[in-house]
Amino acid sequence: MHAPPAEPGSDPGLGPVRRIAVLRALVLGDMLCAVPALQALRRRFPDAHIALVGLPWAREWVGRLACIDEFIEFPGHPGLPERVPDETAWPAFVADMQARRLDLAVQLHGSGRLTNSLVAAWSARHVAAFHEPDRAAPEPGLSVPWPEAGSEAQRLMRLIAVLGGPALHEGPARPADAFPVRDADREAARGLLRARGAPPGRPWVCLHAGAQWPSRRWPPARFAQVGRALATAHDLTLVLTGVASEGPVVAALEAALQGLAPGRCVNLVGLTPLWTVGALIEGARLLVSNDTGVSHVAAAVGTPSVVISCGAEVARWAPGRPELHRVLWAEVPCRPCTHARCPTGHECAMAVGPCDVVDHALSLLRRTEKADASPTPSPERSFYPATVDSETPWTLL
């Protein structure tokens, strides 16, 4: 039998903890979901040096997180899909991690089927980790079976809780801390809009039609229908965002928007570094997107959003604050989906109609117009819910 995990809020008897490394080598949305746990880890160990082991893109993001002291690049591994592994770099990486003489290694990457053995190679004095229910805990008392329910933020917080950290509701993450946009980023965004012909002073909405997997993409033609309706109803500029690899998807969206007046549609695909796209979303009246990283950016910076969720686990990945973020989805037998490309008729996407998205988008635009006119600001709330209740921010169509 294995020892049970420590009760949340208890002291697991770790002794002095001065050096901590956390493994979470994932993409943007996954990392933003981890911010509440990272902040809770900092509150639990306020004087420790905390390093985050992540993918190369995250170096710049981690540099702005107050709860993390250092970024360490993860070289990848053949069993993990997030990056092409640099196997020649692995021995030096492990040697460096061992030389750090870690007091605590935290496996915050996932269920632990592969990553627990990778973290064990760091030779930390203690290891806190998730593990699959049918596998042994890496360190009894500091391990948690991977939860199959709850939001991603809630799942990750369960591991921090066994370290004696606060529960999610005891110290919610401040949105601005998760994605701290600066004035220079805002000026870069405004300059880019001017350079691409956006009329000065006209508000904008961001349309993000891309996603890493085609199975997660709502059709560009439907994004175009939504964009036309919003541009007409609220005199808005449509800002098309996406990374360079999403160029063909965004080109299809732009083509479907042909005929709009000059300056009504601005294609910024491939032109927006991380912080610039964050500033664009922060300054937008609204984001309409697939369930991908930018939807979590909108949650972090407080911009209203309508998110079309195709195939993903809604309860796991939807942001909180239903008054600001609407997630539209359809129940189909094959959900949640593990296919990069849908092998059938993409029923989960096709069941979400443009009119549904427009209705929610217009509702949010009206709501924020009223909020802008109100002299009393609304209180800041966590961008990931502490509990899942009857007011879930998801609409089943």
Contacts in CASP RR format, 6 or more apart in sequence:
PFRMAT RR
TARGET T0000
AUTHOR 0000-0000-0000
METHOD contacts of the structure
MODEL  1
MHAPPAEPGSDPGLGPVRRIAVLRALVLGDMLCAVPALQALRRRFPDAHI
ALVGLPWAREWVGRLACIDEFIEFPGHPGLPERVPDETAWPAFVADMQAR
RLDLAVQLHGSGRLTNSLVAAWSARHVAAFHEPDRAAPEPGLSVPWPEAG
SEAQRLMRLIAVLGGPALHEGPARPADAFPVRDADREAARGLLRARGAPP
GRPWVCLHAGAQWPSRRWPPARFAQVGRALATAHDLTLVLTGVASEGPVV
AALEAALQGLAPGRCVNLVGLTPLWTVGALIEGARLLVSNDTGVSHVAAA
VGTPSVVISCGAEVARWAPGRPELHRVLWAEVPCRPCTHARCPTGHECAM
AVGPCDVVDHALSLLRRTEKADASPTPSPERSFYPATVDSETPWTLL
2 136 0 8 1.000
2 137 0 8 1.000
2 140 0 8 1.000
3 137 0 8 1.000
3 140 0 8 1.000
3 141 0 8 1.000
4 140 0 8 1.000
4 141 0 8 1.000
5 137 0 8 1.000
5 141 0 8 1.000
5 142 0 8 1.000
5 143 0 8 1.000
5 144 0 8 1.000
5 162 0 8 1.000
6 12 0 8 1.000
6 141 0 8 1.000
6 142 0 8 1.000
6 162 0 8 1.000
6 163 0 8 1.000
6 164 0 8 1.000
7 162 0 8 1.000
8 158 0 8 1.000
8 161 0 8 1.000
8 162 0 8 1.000
8 164 0 8 1.000
8 165 0 8 1.000
8 167 0 8 1.000
9 161 0 8 1.000
9 164 0 8 1.000
9 165 0 8 1.000
9 166 0 8 1.000
9 167 0 8 1.000
10 164 0 8 1.000
11 164 0 8 1.000
12 141 0 8 1.000
12 142 0 8 1.000
12 162 0 8 1.000
12 163 0 8 1.000
12 164 0 8 1.000
14 103 0 8 1.000
14 104 0 8 1.000
14 126 0 8 1.000
14 163 0 8 1.000
15 103 0 8 1.000
16 103 0 8 1.000
17 45 0 8 1.000
17 48 0 8 1.000
17 103 0 8 1.000
17 104 0 8 1.000
17 126 0 8 1.000
18 47 0 8 1.000
18 48 0 8 1.000
18 49 0 8 1.000
18 103 0 8 1.000
19 48 0 8 1.000
19 49 0 8 1.000
19 100 0 8 1.000
19 101 0 8 1.000
19 102 0 8 1.000
19 103 0 8 1.000
19 104 0 8 1.000
20 41 0 8 1.000
20 45 0 8 1.000
20 48 0 8 1.000
20 49 0 8 1.000
20 50 0 8 1.000
20 51 0 8 1.000
20 102 0 8 1.000
20 103 0 8 1.000
20 104 0 8 1.000
20 105 0 8 1.000
20 106 0 8 1.000
21 50 0 8 1.000
21 51 0 8 1.000
21 52 0 8 1.000
21 53 0 8 1.000
21 72 0 8 1.000
21 97 0 8 1.000
21 100 0 8 1.000
21 102 0 8 1.000
21 104 0 8 1.000
21 105 0 8 1.000
21 106 0 8 1.000
21 122 0 8 1.000
21 124 0 8 1.000
22 38 0 8 1.000
22 41 0 8 1.000
22 50 0 8 1.000
22 51 0 8 1.000
22 52 0 8 1.000
22 53 0 8 1.000
22 105 0 8 1.000
22 106 0 8 1.000
22 108 0 8 1.000
23 53 0 8 1.000
23 54 0 8 1.000
23 74 0 8 1.000
23 105 0 8 1.000
23 106 0 8 1.000
23 107 0 8 1.000
23 108 0 8 1.000
23 109 0 8 1.000
23 115 0 8 1.000
23 118 0 8 1.000
23 119 0 8 1.000
24 30 0 8 1.000
24 31 0 8 1.000
24 34 0 8 1.000
24 52 0 8 1.000
24 53 0 8 1.000
24 54 0 8 1.000
24 108 0 8 1.000
24 109 0 8 1.000
25 53 0 8 1.000
25 54 0 8 1.000
25 55 0 8 1.000
25 74 0 8 1.000
25 76 0 8 1.000
25 80 0 8 1.000
25 82 0 8 1.000
25 83 0 8 1.000
25 109 0 8 1.000
26 54 0 8 1.000
26 55 0 8 1.000
26 82 0 8 1.000
26 109 0 8 1.000
27 55 0 8 1.000
27 57 0 8 1.000
27 82 0 8 1.000
27 212 0 8 1.000
27 293 0 8 1.000
28 57 0 8 1.000
28 61 0 8 1.000
28 274 0 8 1.000
28 293 0 8 1.000
28 294 0 8 1.000
28 296 0 8 1.000
28 297 0 8 1.000
29 292 0 8 1.000
29 293 0 8 1.000
29 295 0 8 1.000
29 296 0 8 1.000
29 297 0 8 1.000
30 152 0 8 1.000
31 58 0 8 1.000
31 61 0 8 1.000
32 178 0 8 1.000
32 179 0 8 1.000
32 293 0 8 1.000
32 296 0 8 1.000
32 297 0 8 1.000
32 299 0 8 1.000
32 300 0 8 1.000
33 151 0 8 1.000
33 152 0 8 1.000
33 153 0 8 1.000
33 156 0 8 1.000
33 296 0 8 1.000
33 317 0 8 1.000
33 384 0 8 1.000
34 108 0 8 1.000
34 152 0 8 1.000
34 153 0 8 1.000
34 156 0 8 1.000
35 65 0 8 1.000
35 67 0 8 1.000
35 153 0 8 1.000
35 173 0 8 1.000
35 177 0 8 1.000
35 178 0 8 1.000
35 300 0 8 1.000
36 153 0 8 1.000
36 156 0 8 1.000
36 157 0 8 1.000
36 168 0 8 1.000
36 171 0 8 1.000
36 172 0 8 1.000
36 173 0 8 1.000
36 382 0 8 1.000
36 384 0 8 1.000
37 108 0 8 1.000
37 153 0 8 1.000
37 156 0 8 1.000
37 157 0 8 1.000
37 159 0 8 1.000
37 160 0 8 1.000
38 50 0 8 1.000
38 52 0 8 1.000
38 65 0 8 1.000
38 67 0 8 1.000
38 68 0 8 1.000
39 67 0 8 1.000
39 171 0 8 1.000
39 173 0 8 1.000
39 177 0 8 1.000
40 157 0 8 1.000
40 160 0 8 1.000
40 165 0 8 1.000
40 166 0 8 1.000
40 168 0 8 1.000
40 171 0 8 1.000
41 50 0 8 1.000
41 67 0 8 1.000
41 106 0 8 1.000
41 160 0 8 1.000
41 163 0 8 1.000
41 165 0 8 1.000
42 50 0 8 1.000
42 66 0 8 1.000
42 67 0 8 1.000
42 68 0 8 1.000
43 165 0 8 1.000
43 166 0 8 1.000
43 171 0 8 1.000
44 160 0 8 1.000
44 163 0 8 1.000
44 164 0 8 1.000
44 165 0 8 1.000
44 166 0 8 1.000
45 104 0 8 1.000
48 103 0 8 1.000
48 104 0 8 1.000
49 69 0 8 1.000
49 70 0 8 1.000
50 67 0 8 1.000
50 68 0 8 1.000
50 69 0 8 1.000
50 70 0 8 1.000
51 68 0 8 1.000
51 69 0 8 1.000
51 70 0 8 1.000
51 71 0 8 1.000
51 72 0 8 1.000
51 100 0 8 1.000
52 58 0 8 1.000
52 62 0 8 1.000
52 65 0 8 1.000
52 68 0 8 1.000
52 70 0 8 1.000
52 71 0 8 1.000
52 72 0 8 1.000
53 72 0 8 1.000
53 73 0 8 1.000
53 74 0 8 1.000
53 97 0 8 1.000
54 62 0 8 1.000
54 71 0 8 1.000
54 72 0 8 1.000
54 73 0 8 1.000
54 74 0 8 1.000
55 73 0 8 1.000
55 74 0 8 1.000
55 82 0 8 1.000
55 83 0 8 1.000
56 73 0 8 1.000
56 83 0 8 1.000
57 274 0 8 1.000
58 71 0 8 1.000
59 71 0 8 1.000
59 73 0 8 1.000
60 274 0 8 1.000
60 275 0 8 1.000
61 179 0 8 1.000
61 274 0 8 1.000
62 68 0 8 1.000
62 71 0 8 1.000
63 71 0 8 1.000
64 180 0 8 1.000
65 177 0 8 1.000
65 180 0 8 1.000
66 177 0 8 1.000
67 177 0 8 1.000
72 96 0 8 1.000
72 97 0 8 1.000
74 83 0 8 1.000
74 93 0 8 1.000
75 85 0 8 1.000
75 86 0 8 1.000
75 87 0 8 1.000
75 89 0 8 1.000
75 90 0 8 1.000
75 93 0 8 1.000
76 82 0 8 1.000
76 83 0 8 1.000
76 84 0 8 1.000
76 85 0 8 1.000
76 86 0 8 1.000
76 90 0 8 1.000
77 85 0 8 1.000
77 90 0 8 1.000
77 114 0 8 1.000
77 118 0 8 1.000
78 85 0 8 1.000
78 87 0 8 1.000
79 85 0 8 1.000
79 114 0 8 1.000
80 114 0 8 1.000
80 115 0 8 1.000
94 121 0 8 1.000
94 122 0 8 1.000
97 121 0 8 1.000
97 122 0 8 1.000
97 123 0 8 1.000
98 121 0 8 1.000
98 122 0 8 1.000
98 123 0 8 1.000
100 122 0 8 1.000
101 125 0 8 1.000
102 122 0 8 1.000
102 123 0 8 1.000
102 124 0 8 1.000
102 125 0 8 1.000
103 124 0 8 1.000
103 125 0 8 1.000
103 126 0 8 1.000
104 124 0 8 1.000
104 125 0 8 1.000
104 126 0 8 1.000
104 127 0 8 1.000
104 128 0 8 1.000
104 163 0 8 1.000
105 119 0 8 1.000
105 122 0 8 1.000
105 124 0 8 1.000
105 126 0 8 1.000
105 127 0 8 1.000
105 128 0 8 1.000
105 129 0 8 1.000
106 127 0 8 1.000
106 128 0 8 1.000
106 129 0 8 1.000
106 159 0 8 1.000
106 163 0 8 1.000
107 115 0 8 1.000
107 116 0 8 1.000
107 119 0 8 1.000
107 127 0 8 1.000
107 128 0 8 1.000
107 129 0 8 1.000
107 130 0 8 1.000
107 138 0 8 1.000
108 130 0 8 1.000
108 156 0 8 1.000
108 159 0 8 1.000
109 115 0 8 1.000
110 130 0 8 1.000
110 146 0 8 1.000
111 130 0 8 1.000
111 131 0 8 1.000
111 132 0 8 1.000
111 146 0 8 1.000
112 129 0 8 1.000
112 130 0 8 1.000
112 131 0 8 1.000
112 132 0 8 1.000
112 146 0 8 1.000
113 132 0 8 1.000
113 135 0 8 1.000
115 129 0 8 1.000
116 127 0 8 1.000
116 129 0 8 1.000
116 130 0 8 1.000
116 131 0 8 1.000
116 138 0 8 1.000
119 127 0 8 1.000
119 129 0 8 1.000
119 138 0 8 1.000
120 127 0 8 1.000
120 138 0 8 1.000
126 139 0 8 1.000
126 142 0 8 1.000
127 138 0 8 1.000
127 139 0 8 1.000
127 142 0 8 1.000
127 143 0 8 1.000
128 139 0 8 1.000
128 142 0 8 1.000
128 143 0 8 1.000
128 159 0 8 1.000
128 162 0 8 1.000
128 163 0 8 1.000
129 137 0 8 1.000
129 138 0 8 1.000
129 139 0 8 1.000
129 142 0 8 1.000
129 143 0 8 1.000
129 144 0 8 1.000
129 159 0 8 1.000
130 143 0 8 1.000
130 144 0 8 1.000
130 145 0 8 1.000
130 146 0 8 1.000
130 159 0 8 1.000
131 137 0 8 1.000
131 138 0 8 1.000
131 143 0 8 1.000
131 144 0 8 1.000
131 145 0 8 1.000
131 146 0 8 1.000
132 145 0 8 1.000
132 146 0 8 1.000
133 145 0 8 1.000
133 146 0 8 1.000
137 143 0 8 1.000
141 162 0 8 1.000
142 162 0 8 1.000
142 163 0 8 1.000
143 162 0 8 1.000
144 158 0 8 1.000
144 159 0 8 1.000
144 162 0 8 1.000
146 155 0 8 1.000
147 154 0 8 1.000
147 155 0 8 1.000
147 158 0 8 1.000
149 315 0 8 1.000
150 315 0 8 1.000
150 316 0 8 1.000
150 388 0 8 1.000
151 315 0 8 1.000
151 316 0 8 1.000
151 317 0 8 1.000
151 318 0 8 1.000
151 320 0 8 1.000
151 384 0 8 1.000
151 385 0 8 1.000
151 388 0 8 1.000
152 316 0 8 1.000
152 317 0 8 1.000
152 384 0 8 1.000
153 168 0 8 1.000
153 384 0 8 1.000
153 385 0 8 1.000
154 168 0 8 1.000
154 384 0 8 1.000
154 385 0 8 1.000
154 386 0 8 1.000
154 388 0 8 1.000
155 316 0 8 1.000
157 167 0 8 1.000
157 168 0 8 1.000
160 166 0 8 1.000
161 167 0 8 1.000
167 386 0 8 1.000
168 382 0 8 1.000
168 384 0 8 1.000
168 386 0 8 1.000
169 386 0 8 1.000
169 387 0 8 1.000
171 382 0 8 1.000
172 381 0 8 1.000
172 382 0 8 1.000
172 384 0 8 1.000
172 386 0 8 1.000
173 382 0 8 1.000
173 383 0 8 1.000
173 384 0 8 1.000
174 380 0 8 1.000
175 299 0 8 1.000
175 300 0 8 1.000
175 301 0 8 1.000
175 302 0 8 1.000
175 380 0 8 1.000
175 382 0 8 1.000
175 383 0 8 1.000
176 300 0 8 1.000
176 301 0 8 1.000
178 300 0 8 1.000
178 383 0 8 1.000
179 278 0 8 1.000
179 297 0 8 1.000
179 300 0 8 1.000
179 301 0 8 1.000
181 275 0 8 1.000
181 278 0 8 1.000
181 279 0 8 1.000
181 282 0 8 1.000
181 301 0 8 1.000
182 275 0 8 1.000
185 275 0 8 1.000
185 276 0 8 1.000
185 278 0 8 1.000
185 279 0 8 1.000
186 279 0 8 1.000
186 282 0 8 1.000
186 283 0 8 1.000
188 275 0 8 1.000
188 276 0 8 1.000
188 279 0 8 1.000
189 272 0 8 1.000
189 276 0 8 1.000
189 278 0 8 1.000
189 279 0 8 1.000
189 280 0 8 1.000
189 283 0 8 1.000
192 268 0 8 1.000
192 271 0 8 1.000
192 272 0 8 1.000
192 276 0 8 1.000
192 280 0 8 1.000
193 204 0 8 1.000
193 237 0 8 1.000
193 239 0 8 1.000
193 266 0 8 1.000
193 280 0 8 1.000
194 200 0 8 1.000
196 266 0 8 1.000
196 267 0 8 1.000
196 268 0 8 1.000
196 271 0 8 1.000
197 262 0 8 1.000
197 263 0 8 1.000
197 266 0 8 1.000
198 204 0 8 1.000
198 237 0 8 1.000
198 239 0 8 1.000
198 263 0 8 1.000
198 266 0 8 1.000
199 237 0 8 1.000
199 263 0 8 1.000
202 235 0 8 1.000
202 236 0 8 1.000
202 237 0 8 1.000
203 234 0 8 1.000
203 235 0 8 1.000
203 236 0 8 1.000
203 237 0 8 1.000
203 284 0 8 1.000
203 285 0 8 1.000
204 236 0 8 1.000
204 237 0 8 1.000
204 238 0 8 1.000
204 239 0 8 1.000
204 266 0 8 1.000
204 280 0 8 1.000
204 283 0 8 1.000
204 284 0 8 1.000
204 285 0 8 1.000
205 227 0 8 1.000
205 230 0 8 1.000
205 231 0 8 1.000
205 236 0 8 1.000
205 237 0 8 1.000
205 238 0 8 1.000
205 239 0 8 1.000
205 284 0 8 1.000
205 285 0 8 1.000
205 286 0 8 1.000
205 287 0 8 1.000
205 288 0 8 1.000
205 361 0 8 1.000
206 239 0 8 1.000
206 240 0 8 1.000
206 241 0 8 1.000
206 280 0 8 1.000
206 281 0 8 1.000
206 284 0 8 1.000
206 286 0 8 1.000
206 287 0 8 1.000
206 288 0 8 1.000
206 289 0 8 1.000
206 294 0 8 1.000
207 223 0 8 1.000
207 226 0 8 1.000
207 227 0 8 1.000
207 238 0 8 1.000
207 239 0 8 1.000
207 240 0 8 1.000
207 241 0 8 1.000
207 253 0 8 1.000
207 288 0 8 1.000
207 289 0 8 1.000
208 240 0 8 1.000
208 241 0 8 1.000
208 242 0 8 1.000
208 287 0 8 1.000
208 288 0 8 1.000
208 289 0 8 1.000
208 290 0 8 1.000
208 292 0 8 1.000
208 294 0 8 1.000
208 295 0 8 1.000
209 217 0 8 1.000
209 218 0 8 1.000
209 220 0 8 1.000
209 223 0 8 1.000
209 240 0 8 1.000
209 246 0 8 1.000
209 249 0 8 1.000
209 250 0 8 1.000
209 252 0 8 1.000
209 253 0 8 1.000
209 289 0 8 1.000
209 290 0 8 1.000
210 217 0 8 1.000
210 242 0 8 1.000
210 246 0 8 1.000
210 249 0 8 1.000
210 250 0 8 1.000
210 289 0 8 1.000
210 290 0 8 1.000
210 292 0 8 1.000
211 217 0 8 1.000
211 290 0 8 1.000
211 291 0 8 1.000
211 292 0 8 1.000
211 310 0 8 1.000
212 292 0 8 1.000
213 339 0 8 1.000
213 340 0 8 1.000
213 341 0 8 1.000
214 340 0 8 1.000
214 341 0 8 1.000
214 342 0 8 1.000
215 310 0 8 1.000
215 311 0 8 1.000
215 337 0 8 1.000
215 339 0 8 1.000
215 340 0 8 1.000
215 341 0 8 1.000
215 342 0 8 1.000
215 346 0 8 1.000
216 290 0 8 1.000
216 291 0 8 1.000
216 292 0 8 1.000
216 310 0 8 1.000
216 311 0 8 1.000
216 312 0 8 1.000
217 249 0 8 1.000
217 290 0 8 1.000
217 310 0 8 1.000
217 349 0 8 1.000
218 290 0 8 1.000
218 308 0 8 1.000
218 310 0 8 1.000
218 349 0 8 1.000
218 352 0 8 1.000
219 349 0 8 1.000
219 350 0 8 1.000
220 249 0 8 1.000
220 250 0 8 1.000
220 252 0 8 1.000
220 253 0 8 1.000
220 256 0 8 1.000
221 252 0 8 1.000
221 253 0 8 1.000
221 256 0 8 1.000
222 352 0 8 1.000
222 353 0 8 1.000
222 354 0 8 1.000
222 357 0 8 1.000
223 253 0 8 1.000
223 256 0 8 1.000
223 288 0 8 1.000
224 253 0 8 1.000
224 256 0 8 1.000
224 257 0 8 1.000
225 354 0 8 1.000
225 358 0 8 1.000
226 288 0 8 1.000
226 354 0 8 1.000
226 357 0 8 1.000
226 358 0 8 1.000
226 361 0 8 1.000
227 238 0 8 1.000
227 257 0 8 1.000
227 288 0 8 1.000
228 257 0 8 1.000
228 260 0 8 1.000
229 354 0 8 1.000
229 358 0 8 1.000
229 361 0 8 1.000
229 362 0 8 1.000
230 236 0 8 1.000
230 238 0 8 1.000
230 286 0 8 1.000
230 288 0 8 1.000
230 358 0 8 1.000
230 361 0 8 1.000
230 362 0 8 1.000
230 365 0 8 1.000
231 237 0 8 1.000
231 238 0 8 1.000
231 260 0 8 1.000
231 264 0 8 1.000
231 265 0 8 1.000
233 362 0 8 1.000
233 365 0 8 1.000
234 285 0 8 1.000
234 362 0 8 1.000
234 365 0 8 1.000
236 285 0 8 1.000
237 263 0 8 1.000
237 264 0 8 1.000
237 265 0 8 1.000
237 266 0 8 1.000
238 257 0 8 1.000
238 260 0 8 1.000
238 264 0 8 1.000
238 265 0 8 1.000
238 266 0 8 1.000
239 266 0 8 1.000
239 268 0 8 1.000
239 280 0 8 1.000
239 284 0 8 1.000
240 250 0 8 1.000
240 253 0 8 1.000
240 254 0 8 1.000
240 265 0 8 1.000
240 266 0 8 1.000
240 267 0 8 1.000
240 268 0 8 1.000
240 269 0 8 1.000
241 250 0 8 1.000
241 268 0 8 1.000
241 269 0 8 1.000
241 272 0 8 1.000
241 277 0 8 1.000
241 280 0 8 1.000
241 281 0 8 1.000
241 294 0 8 1.000
242 250 0 8 1.000
242 268 0 8 1.000
242 269 0 8 1.000
242 270 0 8 1.000
242 272 0 8 1.000
242 277 0 8 1.000
242 294 0 8 1.000
243 269 0 8 1.000
243 270 0 8 1.000
244 269 0 8 1.000
244 270 0 8 1.000
246 269 0 8 1.000
246 270 0 8 1.000
247 269 0 8 1.000
247 270 0 8 1.000
250 267 0 8 1.000
250 269 0 8 1.000
251 267 0 8 1.000
251 269 0 8 1.000
254 265 0 8 1.000
254 267 0 8 1.000
257 264 0 8 1.000
257 265 0 8 1.000
268 277 0 8 1.000
268 280 0 8 1.000
272 278 0 8 1.000
272 280 0 8 1.000
277 294 0 8 1.000
277 297 0 8 1.000
278 294 0 8 1.000
278 297 0 8 1.000
278 301 0 8 1.000
281 287 0 8 1.000
281 294 0 8 1.000
281 297 0 8 1.000
281 298 0 8 1.000
281 301 0 8 1.000
281 303 0 8 1.000
282 301 0 8 1.000
282 302 0 8 1.000
282 303 0 8 1.000
283 303 0 8 1.000
284 303 0 8 1.000
285 303 0 8 1.000
285 304 0 8 1.000
285 365 0 8 1.000
285 368 0 8 1.000
286 303 0 8 1.000
286 304 0 8 1.000
286 305 0 8 1.000
286 306 0 8 1.000
286 361 0 8 1.000
286 364 0 8 1.000
286 365 0 8 1.000
286 368 0 8 1.000
287 294 0 8 1.000
287 295 0 8 1.000
287 298 0 8 1.000
287 303 0 8 1.000
287 304 0 8 1.000
287 305 0 8 1.000
287 306 0 8 1.000
288 305 0 8 1.000
288 306 0 8 1.000
288 308 0 8 1.000
288 357 0 8 1.000
288 361 0 8 1.000
289 295 0 8 1.000
289 298 0 8 1.000
289 305 0 8 1.000
289 306 0 8 1.000
289 307 0 8 1.000
289 308 0 8 1.000
290 307 0 8 1.000
290 308 0 8 1.000
290 309 0 8 1.000
290 310 0 8 1.000
291 307 0 8 1.000
291 308 0 8 1.000
291 309 0 8 1.000
291 310 0 8 1.000
291 311 0 8 1.000
291 312 0 8 1.000
291 317 0 8 1.000
291 318 0 8 1.000
291 327 0 8 1.000
295 305 0 8 1.000
295 307 0 8 1.000
295 319 0 8 1.000
295 325 0 8 1.000
296 319 0 8 1.000
298 304 0 8 1.000
298 305 0 8 1.000
298 319 0 8 1.000
298 325 0 8 1.000
299 305 0 8 1.000
299 319 0 8 1.000
299 320 0 8 1.000
299 321 0 8 1.000
299 324 0 8 1.000
299 325 0 8 1.000
299 383 0 8 1.000
299 384 0 8 1.000
300 383 0 8 1.000
302 321 0 8 1.000
302 324 0 8 1.000
302 383 0 8 1.000
303 324 0 8 1.000
304 324 0 8 1.000
304 325 0 8 1.000
304 364 0 8 1.000
304 365 0 8 1.000
304 367 0 8 1.000
304 368 0 8 1.000
305 319 0 8 1.000
305 324 0 8 1.000
305 325 0 8 1.000
305 326 0 8 1.000
305 364 0 8 1.000
306 326 0 8 1.000
306 328 0 8 1.000
306 357 0 8 1.000
306 360 0 8 1.000
306 361 0 8 1.000
306 364 0 8 1.000
307 318 0 8 1.000
307 319 0 8 1.000
307 325 0 8 1.000
307 326 0 8 1.000
307 327 0 8 1.000
307 328 0 8 1.000
308 328 0 8 1.000
308 329 0 8 1.000
308 349 0 8 1.000
308 352 0 8 1.000
308 357 0 8 1.000
309 317 0 8 1.000
309 318 0 8 1.000
309 327 0 8 1.000
309 328 0 8 1.000
309 329 0 8 1.000
309 348 0 8 1.000
309 394 0 8 1.000
310 329 0 8 1.000
310 337 0 8 1.000
310 346 0 8 1.000
310 348 0 8 1.000
310 349 0 8 1.000
310 352 0 8 1.000
311 329 0 8 1.000
311 332 0 8 1.000
311 334 0 8 1.000
311 335 0 8 1.000
311 336 0 8 1.000
311 337 0 8 1.000
311 348 0 8 1.000
312 336 0 8 1.000
312 337 0 8 1.000
313 336 0 8 1.000
314 327 0 8 1.000
314 329 0 8 1.000
314 394 0 8 1.000
315 388 0 8 1.000
315 392 0 8 1.000
315 394 0 8 1.000
318 325 0 8 1.000
318 327 0 8 1.000
318 392 0 8 1.000
318 393 0 8 1.000
318 394 0 8 1.000
319 325 0 8 1.000
319 327 0 8 1.000
319 383 0 8 1.000
319 384 0 8 1.000
319 393 0 8 1.000
320 382 0 8 1.000
320 383 0 8 1.000
320 384 0 8 1.000
320 385 0 8 1.000
320 393 0 8 1.000
321 381 0 8 1.000
321 383 0 8 1.000
321 385 0 8 1.000
321 393 0 8 1.000
322 391 0 8 1.000
322 392 0 8 1.000
322 393 0 8 1.000
323 367 0 8 1.000
324 364 0 8 1.000
325 393 0 8 1.000
326 360 0 8 1.000
326 363 0 8 1.000
326 364 0 8 1.000
326 393 0 8 1.000
326 395 0 8 1.000
327 393 0 8 1.000
327 394 0 8 1.000
327 395 0 8 1.000
328 352 0 8 1.000
328 356 0 8 1.000
328 357 0 8 1.000
328 360 0 8 1.000
328 394 0 8 1.000
328 395 0 8 1.000
328 397 0 8 1.000
329 348 0 8 1.000
329 352 0 8 1.000
329 394 0 8 1.000
329 395 0 8 1.000
329 396 0 8 1.000
329 397 0 8 1.000
330 347 0 8 1.000
330 348 0 8 1.000
330 351 0 8 1.000
330 352 0 8 1.000
330 396 0 8 1.000
330 397 0 8 1.000
331 396 0 8 1.000
332 347 0 8 1.000
332 348 0 8 1.000
332 351 0 8 1.000
334 344 0 8 1.000
334 347 0 8 1.000
334 348 0 8 1.000
335 348 0 8 1.000
337 348 0 8 1.000
342 348 0 8 1.000
342 349 0 8 1.000
351 397 0 8 1.000
352 397 0 8 1.000
353 397 0 8 1.000
356 395 0 8 1.000
356 397 0 8 1.000
360 395 0 8 1.000
371 378 0 8 1.000
END
